Amino acid sequence: IDVLATESRCAYQAFHANWSQRVQQEAQLLRDLKADMVFSNVGYLPLAGAQHVGIANAALCSLNWSDIYRHYCGDDAIAVQIQQCYAHADAFLRATPGMDMSNLKNILPVAPIADIGRNRRDEINRRLHLSGAEKLVLISMGGIASRLPIEHWPRIAGVRWLVQQSWQAQHPDALDFETLAMPFPDLLASCDALLCKPGYGSFVEAPCSGVPVLYVSRAEWPESSALIAWLQQHGISCEVSREQLECGDLANELTALWQHKKIAPVLATGATQVAQWLAEKLP
């Protein structure tokens, strides 16, 4: 949830210290691979290598690292180098929802992209010995490892928590979702709510599966405002504070989510749109 800006800037400085050599090495790798195209989500060095060697290249993401870097570290030479990699791509396919990126002239907006699972709640209830009246909340804090102090949370009547096994959660209502051996999209589609931080996958796949979202504030992250605005328009959601997340004071917000009128799931057609674009652009 928290960005280590100083440490990140040092890492960027080290990465860009020999930038020209890195680009040349990447270009040679692409020559060796006999690559016809580079399609990046959304690393900029592969784009730079493709541009150096003169092959087709495109980016796909809801954010770009030039804007993220500039937000935390300023508009310096590194920001310019990153920006140029994106600006010189054949296209930057910006997934919806996404950052504005008005400083890029090659933006091609595409529809939401999501891996939609199927609702297997009856199977989950049988395997975990849950009653049909119990609510199941999936906790997922995104791809970066993080752990919530769930063992200190109070019990909420009728609510069970699905958490990752590595947490070793000592809470009477916590269940390890790995024991179900189900694809994550199926788990999400089978739950009554998702507890998460702002992130593209979580904020798009939950509304596409008709699942309400409880999320913790991450105001400093530059992508957050675009994601939250879209989620509030297309899904059912409620924000909680860091303090609430630490102590598990979530009962009122969960109740509010479940009392909300149902909203039709969002259609995610972006993947097909991107695939069609790639098919047309491939040499």
C-alpha positions as CSV (number, residue, x, y, z in Angstrom):
1,I,0.0,0.0,0.0
2,D,2.9,2.4,0.8
3,V,5.4,3.4,-1.9
4,L,9.1,3.5,-1.0
5,A,9.9,6.5,-3.2
6,T,13.5,7.1,-2.1
7,E,14.5,3.4,-2.5
8,S,12.7,3.2,-5.9
9,R,14.4,6.3,-7.2
10,C,17.8,4.8,-6.3
11,A,16.9,1.7,-8.2
12,Y,15.8,3.7,-11.2
13,Q,19.1,5.6,-11.1
14,A,21.1,2.4,-11.1
15,F,19.0,1.0,-13.9
16,H,19.4,4.0,-16.1
17,A,23.1,4.7,-15.3
18,N,24.1,2.7,-18.4
19,W,20.9,3.1,-20.4
20,S,22.3,3.1,-23.9
21,Q,24.1,-0.2,-23.2
22,R,20.9,-1.7,-21.8
23,V,19.0,-0.7,-24.9
24,Q,21.7,-2.1,-27.2
25,Q,21.7,-5.4,-25.3
26,E,17.9,-5.6,-25.5
27,A,18.0,-4.9,-29.2
28,Q,20.6,-7.7,-29.7
29,L,18.3,-10.1,-27.7
30,L,15.4,-9.3,-30.1
31,R,17.7,-9.9,-33.1
32,D,18.8,-13.3,-31.7
33,L,15.2,-14.2,-31.1
34,K,14.2,-13.1,-34.6
35,A,11.2,-11.3,-33.0
36,D,8.6,-9.9,-35.3
37,M,7.1,-7.6,-32.7
38,V,7.3,-6.6,-29.0
39,F,4.1,-6.3,-27.0
40,S,4.7,-4.9,-23.5
41,N,2.6,-4.6,-20.4
42,V,4.2,-2.3,-19.6
43,G,8.0,-2.6,-19.4
44,Y,9.7,0.2,-21.4
45,L,13.1,-1.4,-22.0
46,P,11.7,-4.0,-24.4
47,L,10.0,-1.2,-26.3
48,A,13.3,0.8,-26.5
49,G,15.0,-2.3,-27.8
50,A,12.4,-2.9,-30.5
51,Q,12.6,0.7,-31.6
52,H,16.4,0.5,-31.8
53,V,16.3,-2.6,-34.0
54,G,13.3,-1.3,-36.1
55,I,10.6,-3.8,-35.4
56,A,6.9,-3.3,-34.5
57,N,6.2,-2.5,-30.9
58,A,3.2,-1.6,-28.7
59,A,2.3,-1.2,-25.1
60,L,-0.8,-2.2,-23.2
61,C,-1.7,-1.1,-19.7
62,S,-3.9,1.1,-17.5
63,L,-0.8,3.0,-16.4
64,N,2.7,3.9,-17.6
65,W,5.9,4.1,-15.5
66,S,6.8,7.5,-16.8
67,D,3.8,9.1,-15.1
68,I,4.3,7.0,-12.0
69,Y,8.0,7.9,-11.8
70,R,7.4,11.6,-12.5
71,H,4.7,11.7,-9.7
72,Y,7.2,10.5,-7.0
73,C,10.6,11.6,-8.4
74,G,10.0,14.6,-10.6
75,D,10.4,15.4,-14.2
76,D,14.1,14.6,-14.7
77,A,16.2,12.9,-17.4
78,I,15.0,9.4,-16.4
79,A,11.4,10.5,-16.7
80,V,12.1,11.7,-20.2
81,Q,13.9,8.5,-21.2
82,I,10.9,6.4,-20.0
83,Q,8.4,8.8,-21.7
84,Q,10.2,8.5,-25.1
85,C,10.0,4.7,-25.0
86,Y,6.2,4.9,-24.8
87,A,5.9,7.9,-27.1
88,H,7.8,6.1,-29.9
89,A,5.8,2.9,-29.7
90,D,3.4,2.1,-32.6
91,A,0.6,2.5,-30.1
92,F,-0.1,2.6,-26.4
93,L,-3.3,0.6,-25.9
94,R,-4.7,2.1,-22.7
95,A,-7.0,-0.3,-20.9
96,T,-10.2,1.1,-19.4
97,P,-10.2,2.3,-16.7
98,G,-6.8,3.9,-16.9
99,M,-4.7,7.0,-16.3
100,D,-5.2,10.0,-18.5
101,M,-1.8,9.9,-20.3
102,S,-2.7,13.0,-22.3
103,N,1.1,13.6,-22.9
104,L,1.2,10.5,-25.2
105,K,-0.1,11.1,-28.7
106,N,-0.3,7.4,-29.6
107,I,-3.0,6.4,-27.1
108,L,-5.6,3.9,-28.3
109,P,-8.3,3.4,-25.6
110,V,-9.6,-0.1,-25.3
111,A,-12.5,-1.6,-23.3
112,P,-12.1,-3.3,-19.9
113,I,-9.9,-6.4,-19.8
114,A,-10.8,-9.1,-17.3
115,D,-10.5,-12.8,-16.7
116,I,-14.1,-13.7,-15.7
117,G,-14.6,-16.8,-13.7
118,R,-17.8,-18.9,-13.0
119,N,-19.7,-18.9,-9.8
120,R,-19.0,-22.2,-7.9
121,R,-20.4,-21.2,-4.6
122,D,-22.5,-24.3,-4.1
123,E,-19.3,-26.4,-4.5
124,I,-17.4,-24.1,-2.1
125,N,-20.1,-24.3,0.5
126,R,-20.0,-28.1,0.4
127,R,-16.3,-28.4,0.6
128,L,-15.8,-25.8,3.4
129,H,-19.0,-26.9,5.2
130,L,-20.6,-23.4,5.0
131,S,-24.3,-22.7,5.3
132,G,-26.1,-21.0,2.5
133,A,-26.6,-18.0,4.8
134,E,-23.0,-17.3,5.5
135,K,-21.2,-14.5,3.6
136,L,-17.8,-15.2,2.0
137,V,-15.3,-12.3,1.6
138,L,-12.2,-12.8,-0.5
139,I,-9.2,-10.8,0.7
140,S,-6.7,-10.0,-2.0
141,M,-4.2,-7.2,-1.7
142,G,-2.8,-7.5,-5.3
143,G,0.3,-9.2,-6.7
144,I,2.7,-7.7,-4.2
145,A,2.9,-9.8,-1.0
146,S,1.3,-8.1,2.0
147,R,-0.4,-9.4,5.1
148,L,-3.2,-8.0,7.2
149,P,-3.4,-8.6,11.0
150,I,-6.5,-10.6,10.7
151,E,-5.9,-12.5,13.9
152,H,-6.7,-9.3,15.8
153,W,-10.0,-8.7,13.9
154,P,-13.3,-9.2,15.8
155,R,-15.7,-11.8,14.6
156,I,-18.5,-10.6,12.4
157,A,-21.6,-12.8,12.6
158,G,-22.2,-14.8,9.5
159,V,-19.0,-13.6,7.7
160,R,-16.1,-15.9,6.7
161,W,-12.8,-14.7,5.2
162,L,-11.0,-16.3,2.3
163,V,-7.2,-15.6,2.7
164,Q,-4.0,-16.9,1.2
165,Q,-2.4,-19.9,2.9
166,S,0.9,-18.2,3.5
167,W,-0.7,-15.9,6.0
168,Q,-1.2,-18.8,8.4
169,A,-4.2,-16.8,9.7
170,Q,-5.1,-17.6,13.3
171,H,-8.7,-16.4,13.1
172,P,-11.7,-18.7,13.7
173,D,-13.5,-17.4,10.5
174,A,-10.5,-17.4,8.2
175,L,-10.2,-20.0,5.5
176,D,-7.3,-20.8,3.1
177,F,-8.4,-20.4,-0.5
178,E,-5.6,-22.6,-1.8
179,T,-7.2,-25.6,-0.3
180,L,-10.0,-25.2,-2.8
181,A,-7.6,-25.5,-5.8
182,M,-9.8,-23.2,-7.9
183,P,-8.7,-20.6,-10.4
184,F,-8.7,-17.1,-8.8
185,P,-11.4,-15.8,-11.1
186,D,-13.7,-18.6,-10.0
187,L,-13.0,-17.8,-6.3
188,L,-13.8,-14.1,-7.0
189,A,-17.0,-14.8,-8.9
190,S,-18.2,-17.1,-6.0
191,C,-17.8,-14.6,-3.2
192,D,-20.1,-12.1,-1.7
193,A,-17.5,-9.3,-1.5
194,L,-13.8,-8.6,-2.3
195,L,-11.6,-6.7,0.1
196,C,-8.6,-5.2,-1.7
197,K,-6.5,-2.1,-2.5
198,P,-7.0,-0.1,-5.7
199,G,-5.6,-2.1,-8.6
200,Y,-6.7,-2.8,-12.1
201,G,-7.3,-6.5,-11.8
202,S,-9.4,-6.3,-8.6
203,F,-11.3,-3.2,-9.6
204,V,-12.3,-4.5,-13.0
205,E,-12.8,-8.2,-12.5
206,A,-15.1,-7.7,-9.4
207,P,-17.7,-5.5,-11.2
208,C,-17.5,-7.8,-14.3
209,S,-18.4,-10.7,-11.9
210,G,-21.1,-8.7,-10.1
211,V,-19.1,-8.8,-6.8
212,P,-19.1,-5.7,-4.4
213,V,-15.8,-4.2,-3.5
214,L,-14.5,-3.0,-0.1
215,Y,-11.2,-1.2,-0.6
216,V,-8.6,0.6,1.5
217,S,-7.6,4.1,0.6
218,R,-4.4,4.5,-1.5
219,A,-4.7,8.2,-2.2
220,E,-1.0,8.8,-3.2
221,W,-1.0,6.2,-6.0
222,P,-1.5,8.1,-9.2
223,E,-3.7,5.5,-10.8
224,S,-6.1,5.4,-7.9
225,S,-8.4,8.3,-8.9
226,A,-9.2,6.8,-12.3
227,L,-9.8,3.3,-11.0
228,I,-12.0,4.5,-8.1
229,A,-14.1,6.8,-10.3
230,W,-14.8,3.9,-12.7
231,L,-15.6,1.5,-10.0
232,Q,-18.0,3.9,-8.4
233,Q,-19.8,4.3,-11.7
234,H,-19.9,0.6,-12.7
235,G,-19.8,-1.4,-9.5
236,I,-20.9,-1.5,-5.9
237,S,-18.1,-0.3,-3.6
238,C,-17.2,1.3,-0.3
239,E,-13.9,2.7,0.9
240,V,-12.4,2.0,4.4
241,S,-9.5,3.6,6.2
242,R,-6.2,2.1,7.0
243,E,-7.2,2.1,10.6
244,Q,-10.3,0.1,9.9
245,L,-8.3,-2.4,8.0
246,E,-5.8,-2.8,10.8
247,C,-8.5,-3.5,13.4
248,G,-11.1,-5.2,11.3
249,D,-13.8,-2.6,11.8
250,L,-15.6,-3.5,8.6
251,A,-19.0,-4.7,9.7
252,N,-21.0,-1.6,8.8
253,E,-19.4,-1.2,5.4
254,L,-20.0,-4.8,4.5
255,T,-23.6,-4.5,5.5
256,A,-24.0,-1.4,3.3
257,L,-22.5,-3.2,0.3
258,W,-25.0,-6.1,0.7
259,Q,-27.9,-3.8,1.1
260,H,-27.1,-2.0,-2.2
261,K,-29.3,-2.6,-5.2
262,K,-27.7,-5.1,-7.6
263,I,-25.9,-3.7,-10.7
264,A,-25.6,-5.6,-14.0
265,P,-22.1,-6.9,-14.5
266,V,-19.8,-5.0,-16.8
267,L,-18.9,-6.5,-20.2
268,A,-15.2,-6.9,-20.6
269,T,-14.5,-6.8,-24.4
270,G,-11.0,-5.3,-24.3
271,A,-9.1,-8.5,-24.8
272,T,-10.9,-9.3,-28.1
273,Q,-10.3,-5.7,-29.2
274,V,-6.6,-5.9,-28.4
275,A,-6.3,-9.3,-30.1
276,Q,-7.9,-7.9,-33.3
277,W,-5.5,-4.9,-33.3
278,L,-2.5,-7.2,-32.9
279,A,-3.7,-9.5,-35.7
280,E,-3.9,-6.5,-38.0
281,K,-0.5,-5.1,-37.0
282,L,1.6,-8.2,-36.9
283,P,4.0,-8.3,-39.9
